[in-house]
Amino acid sequence: MVLNKEFFDLPTGMIYLDGNSLGPLPRQAKARVAEMMQDEWGAQLIKGWNVAGWMAQPSRVGDRVGRLIGAPEGTVVMGDTLSVKVYQAVAAALNMVPERRVILSDSGNFPTDLYMVQGLIQSLDRGYELRVVAPEDVADAIDDTIAVVMLTQVDYRTGRLHDMAQLTECTHAAGAIMIWDLAHSAGALPVDLESCGCEFAVGCTYKYLNGGPGAPAFIYVRKDLADGVEPVLAGWLGHDAPFDFDLDYRPASGIERMRVGTPPVLQLSALEAALDVWDAVDMSELRAESIALQEIFIKEVEARVPELALASPRDAAQRGSQVSFAFENGYAAMQALISRGVIGDFRAPDIMRFGFTPLYIDADDVRAAADHIETVMRDRLWDDPAFLARQRVT
């Protein structure tokens, strides 16, 4: 059984189709964070690093996330933001193929990944190039000039799904390094990093994993490489003996060397509680239920609201756990829906985006959401100055 609504603290009457942007609050997380603040931070103070095991938390939680993405124990560590982890992974990957100068990505990648590469290239000033192609052209663009291929498995706008195994194989055949961003994959669909064989993967935990706003990111390094990669961001907690306070950096063994700064203990505690729900979830079952909900949604919306154009792949096997529709006034239409308790989000220039998370969404919710969409579009409720004015977060 996938559905587990009682695990989450969702407002009554809300249909939450935005777990692909920020997951809802797990009830256990409230209690766990309160306990941590009172019994650990409050009672133990600085002793909590040893007594409560705070220092080991990034690796302990990393192993729990690793089980959801097919990563062996000891290959995932938590900390920092996804942007920082992208920087770490790309910089380390470039050092593995020093004779090459091209980083390949696609136009469907999340902009921050591209921004981090652009900044890295500028700071290195060694003639590197970021080459961006259309998603469907990635395989053909991989050749022996490419140093690193960096892709997000699931397109944040359309939900289009890259073939992880095939593109990793193409990358390795060309002698390049593969980095996958799993921001829209972890907790949404089965992932098997070990079988895939990619060198690096990164991702965030505030979406499908429900770790809360600002929840820490993760980085994966293939086990056979972990003792040799250069962390580049040589933070003190990635040092082999941080409390020796050596003046020169000496990287820790294995995945621990990818740690940078002090772990966010409050956020990690919330995430650790949120991960409890996954102990009873079969990812294949969750994926099947997600697809079933998406298919109902597409059928209902297209039958009722023909002016919305499906922007996601028609084939369910080619998309992640979201469905996107294009509409010229998509921002205003989404604001109108939100005012009625149907929460999705908008991505420029015209994408209305809906996430499907079977842990707390069922078929009745999906059909009710379609009812609201029909009303908003039929009655042009979106055509209201209150909904047309752009807010800072869309």
C-alpha positions in Angstrom: 0.0 0.0 0.0 1.6 3.3 -1.1 -0.9 5.8 0.3 0.1 7.1 3.7 -1.8 10.4 4.2 -1.7 10.2 8.0 2.1 10.5 7.9 1.8 14.1 6.7 0.4 17.3 8.2 -1.6 18.6 5.2 -4.2 21.4 5.6 -7.8 20.2 5.4 -9.3 20.6 2.0 -6.0 21.2 0.2 -5.0 19.2 -2.9 -1.3 19.3 -2.9 0.2 18.7 -6.3 3.5 20.5 -5.7 5.5 17.8 -3.9 7.9 18.0 -6.8 8.9 21.5 -5.5 8.5 21.2 -1.8 7.2 18.2 0.0 4.7 18.5 2.8 5.5 18.4 6.5 5.8 14.9 8.0 4.1 14.8 11.4 7.1 12.9 12.8 9.4 15.6 11.8 7.8 18.1 14.1 8.2 15.9 17.1 11.8 14.9 16.1 13.0 18.5 15.7 11.3 19.5 18.9 13.0 16.6 20.7 16.4 17.5 19.1 16.1 21.1 20.2 15.0 20.3 23.8 16.8 17.0 24.6 19.9 17.4 22.5 20.7 21.0 21.8 19.0 22.2 24.9 20.2 19.6 27.4 23.5 18.5 25.8 24.6 21.8 24.1 28.0 21.2 22.5 28.2 17.7 24.0 25.5 16.8 21.4 28.2 16.4 18.7 29.4 13.3 20.5 26.5 12.2 22.8 23.7 12.6 20.2 25.8 11.6 17.2 25.5 14.8 15.3 28.9 14.5 13.6 28.0 11.1 12.1 24.6 12.3 10.9 25.6 13.3 7.3 26.8 9.8 6.5 24.1 8.0 8.5 21.3 9.9 6.7 23.3 9.6 3.4 23.0 5.8 3.6 19.3 6.1 4.1 18.9 8.3 1.0 21.3 5.9 -0.8 18.9 3.0 -0.4 16.3 5.0 -2.4 18.7 5.7 -5.3 20.4 2.3 -5.6 23.6 3.5 -3.9 25.7 1.1 -1.8 26.4 1.9 1.8 29.1 4.4 2.3 28.7 6.2 -1.1 26.3 9.0 -0.2 26.9 11.9 2.2 24.6 14.8 3.1 25.3 18.5 3.5 25.4 22.0 1.9 23.1 22.9 -1.0 22.5 21.2 -4.4 24.4 24.0 -6.1 27.5 23.3 -3.9 27.3 19.6 -4.6 27.0 20.3 -8.4 30.2 22.4 -8.1 32.0 19.7 -6.2 31.0 17.0 -8.6 31.9 18.9 -11.8 35.2 20.1 -10.5 36.2 16.7 -9.3 35.1 15.2 -12.6 37.2 17.6 -14.6 40.3 16.7 -12.7 39.8 13.0 -13.7 40.1 13.9 -17.5 42.6 16.8 -17.5 43.2 16.6 -21.2 39.6 17.5 -22.2 37.9 20.8 -22.0 34.1 20.4 -22.8 31.3 20.0 -20.3 28.1 18.8 -22.0 24.6 19.5 -20.7 21.2 20.1 -22.2 18.7 23.0 -22.4 16.3 21.1 -20.1 18.7 21.2 -17.2 17.9 23.2 -14.2 19.5 26.6 -14.6 21.5 26.5 -11.3 23.4 23.5 -12.6 24.4 25.5 -15.7 25.2 28.6 -13.6 27.5 26.7 -11.3 29.4 25.3 -14.3 29.7 28.7 -15.8 31.1 30.1 -12.6 33.5 27.2 -12.3 34.7 27.7 -15.8 35.3 31.4 -15.2 37.2 30.8 -12.0 39.4 28.1 -13.5 40.2 30.2 -16.6 41.7 27.2 -18.4 39.8 27.2 -21.7 36.8 25.1 -20.6 33.6 25.2 -22.5 30.0 24.5 -21.5 28.2 23.0 -24.5 24.4 23.0 -24.2 22.3 21.0 -26.7 18.6 20.0 -26.9 17.7 17.1 -24.7 17.0 14.8 -27.7 20.4 15.6 -29.1 22.5 14.6 -26.1 23.5 11.1 -27.2 24.7 12.3 -30.6 26.7 15.1 -28.9 28.8 12.8 -26.8 32.2 12.3 -28.5 35.8 12.1 -27.5 36.1 15.8 -27.0 33.7 15.7 -24.0 35.2 15.7 -20.5 32.0 15.6 -18.5 28.3 14.9 -19.2 26.1 16.6 -16.6 22.3 16.0 -16.9 19.2 16.2 -14.7 17.4 12.9 -15.1 13.9 14.5 -15.0 13.3 17.8 -16.7 12.0 20.3 -14.1 9.6 21.9 -16.6 8.1 19.1 -18.6 9.0 16.0 -16.6 10.8 14.4 -19.6 12.9 11.5 -18.4 16.4 10.8 -19.7 17.5 7.2 -20.2 20.1 7.0 -17.4 21.6 3.7 -18.4 21.9 4.4 -22.1 23.4 7.9 -21.7 25.8 6.7 -19.0 26.9 3.9 -21.4 27.4 6.4 -24.2 29.4 8.7 -21.9 31.7 5.9 -20.8 32.2 4.7 -24.4 33.5 8.2 -25.2 35.9 8.1 -22.2 34.0 10.9 -20.4 32.7 11.2 -16.8 28.9 11.0 -16.0 27.1 13.2 -13.4 23.4 12.8 -12.8 21.3 15.4 -10.9 18.5 13.4 -9.2 16.6 16.4 -7.8 13.3 15.2 -9.4 14.1 11.5 -9.2 15.0 10.7 -5.6 11.7 9.5 -4.0 9.8 9.8 -7.2 10.9 6.7 -9.2 13.3 3.7 -9.0 17.0 4.7 -9.5 19.9 2.2 -9.5 23.1 4.1 -9.4 25.2 1.1 -8.8 24.0 -0.7 -11.9 24.1 2.5 -13.9 27.9 2.9 -13.1 27.9 6.7 -13.2 30.8 8.4 -11.4 28.8 11.0 -9.6 25.2 11.9 -8.7 23.7 14.8 -6.7 20.3 15.7 -5.5 18.1 17.6 -3.0 15.8 16.3 -0.3 13.1 18.9 0.1 11.0 17.7 -2.8 9.8 14.1 -2.9 11.8 13.2 0.3 9.9 15.8 2.3 13.0 17.2 4.2 11.6 20.7 4.5 12.6 24.1 2.9 16.4 24.3 2.8 16.9 20.6 3.5 20.5 19.5 2.8 21.6 18.1 -0.5 23.4 14.8 -1.1 26.3 13.7 -3.3 27.2 10.2 -4.5 30.6 9.0 -5.6 31.1 5.6 -7.1 32.7 3.4 -4.5 35.8 2.5 -6.4 36.6 6.2 -7.0 35.8 7.7 -3.6 39.4 7.4 -2.2 40.9 9.1 -5.2 38.6 12.0 -6.1 39.8 15.5 -5.4 37.1 17.3 -3.3 38.2 20.8 -4.6 36.1 22.5 -1.9 38.4 21.4 0.8 36.3 22.1 3.9 37.5 21.2 7.4 34.9 18.4 7.8 36.2 16.7 4.7 39.7 16.6 6.4 41.0 13.2 7.5 41.3 14.5 11.0 39.4 17.8 11.4 40.1 18.1 15.1 43.8 17.9 14.7 43.5 21.4 13.1 46.3 20.8 10.6 47.1 23.9 8.5 47.3 21.7 5.4 44.4 19.8 3.9 44.5 16.0 3.9 41.3 14.5 2.5 39.3 11.9 4.5 38.9 8.4 3.1 35.9 7.6 0.9 32.8 9.6 0.7 33.6 11.6 3.9 36.0 13.7 1.8 33.0 15.3 0.0 31.9 16.9 3.3 32.5 20.6 3.4 31.2 22.6 6.4 29.3 22.0 9.6 26.2 19.8 9.1 22.8 21.4 9.5 21.7 19.3 12.4 18.1 20.7 12.7 17.4 20.1 9.0 19.1 16.7 9.0 16.9 15.7 12.0 13.8 16.7 10.1 14.9 14.7 7.1 15.8 11.7 9.2 12.3 11.6 10.5 10.8 12.2 7.0 12.7 9.2 5.7 10.9 6.8 8.1 7.9 6.6 5.7 10.2 5.1 3.0 10.9 2.0 5.1 7.6 0.5 4.1 7.5 1.8 0.4 8.4 -0.3 -2.6 9.7 2.1 -5.2 8.4 0.1 -8.1 4.9 0.1 -6.6 5.1 3.8 -5.9 6.2 4.4 -9.6 3.3 2.4 -10.9 0.8 4.3 -8.7 2.3 7.6 -9.8 1.9 6.8 -13.4 -1.7 5.7 -12.8 -2.5 9.0 -11.2 -0.8 11.0 -14.0 -2.8 9.1 -16.6 -6.1 9.9 -14.8 -5.1 13.5 -14.6 -4.1 13.9 -18.3 -7.3 12.1 -19.4 -9.5 14.3 -17.2 -7.9 17.6 -18.1 -7.7 17.0 -21.8 -11.3 16.0 -21.9 -12.5 19.1 -20.0 -10.0 21.8 -20.9 -8.8 21.5 -24.5 -7.1 24.9 -24.4 -4.4 23.5 -22.2 -1.7 21.8 -24.2 0.2 18.8 -22.7 3.8 19.8 -22.4 5.0 16.5 -20.8 5.7 13.3 -22.9 2.6 11.4 -23.8 4.3 8.1 -23.1 4.3 7.6 -19.3 7.6 5.7 -19.4 9.2 8.9 -20.8 8.3 11.2 -17.9 9.0 11.4 -14.2 6.4 12.0 -11.5 4.9 15.3 -12.8 2.6 16.5 -15.6 2.9 19.9 -17.2 0.5 21.8 -19.3 1.2 24.8 -21.4 -1.1 27.8 -21.4 -0.3 31.4 -22.4 -1.7 32.7 -19.1 -0.4 29.8 -17.1 0.9 31.9 -14.2 -2.5 33.6 -13.6 -4.4 30.3 -14.0 -2.1 28.7 -11.4 -2.7 31.5 -9.0 -6.4 31.1 -9.4 -6.1 27.3 -8.7 -4.0 28.0 -5.7 -6.7 30.3 -4.3 -9.1 27.4 -4.6 -6.8 25.0 -2.6 -5.2 23.2 -5.6 -1.5 23.7 -5.2 0.7 23.4 -8.2 3.3 25.8 -9.6 4.4 27.7 -12.7 7.6 27.6 -14.7 8.3 30.3 -17.3 7.4 30.9 -19.9 4.0 29.1 -19.9 4.2 25.9 -17.9 1.6 24.9 -15.3 3.3 22.1 -13.4 1.7 19.4 -11.2 3.5 16.8 -9.2 2.1 13.3 -8.3 3.1 11.8 -5.0 1.1 8.7 -4.2 2.1 8.9 -0.5 -0.6 11.5 0.0 -2.4 11.9 -3.3 -5.1 9.5 -4.5 -7.4 9.2 -7.6 -10.2 11.2 -5.8 -7.8 14.1 -5.3 -6.8 14.0 -8.9 -10.4 14.1 -10.2 -11.2 16.9 -7.8 -8.2 18.9 -9.0 -9.5 18.5 -12.6 -12.9 19.8 -11.5 -11.2 23.0 -10.2 -9.1 23.4 -13.4 -12.2 23.1 -15.5 -13.9 25.8 -13.5 -11.0 28.2 -13.6 -10.6 27.8 -17.3 -14.2 27.7 -18.3 -15.1 30.8 -16.2 -11.9 32.6 -16.9 -11.3 33.0 -13.2 -7.6 33.5 -14.0 -8.4 36.8 -15.7 -8.2 38.8 -12.5 -5.7 41.5 -11.6 -4.9 39.7 -8.3 -3.8 36.6 -10.2 -2.0 38.4 -13.0 0.5 40.3 -10.7 3.7 38.2 -10.4 5.0 37.3 -7.0 8.7 36.7 -6.3 8.3 32.9 -6.1 6.2 31.3 -8.9 
